[in-house]
């Protein structure tokens, strides 16, 4: 299954429904997305592409917590993995 995922115009409730649907699929999914919070929540393994080549291929939690890699690819750590700047809560 290939799905080009572009949910920029979705309201939060519709976004959650799409995430729920994707989580139910047991088969291999090939998705393109810049929504790294959704990617972190739904997928166990990801491939990051930079300038047409594979920059990283591995476990989602490892790839999306690699600050140097994401920065070099013009991406940022998902909000769900960032520390809270207000209360100082550190995510593990």
Buried (B, 14 or more C-beta within 10 A) or exposed (E): EEEEBEEEEEEEEEBEEBBEEBEEEEEEEEBEBEBBBBBBBBBEEBEBEEEEEEBBEEEBEEBBBBEEBBEEBEBBBBEEBEEEEEEEEEEE
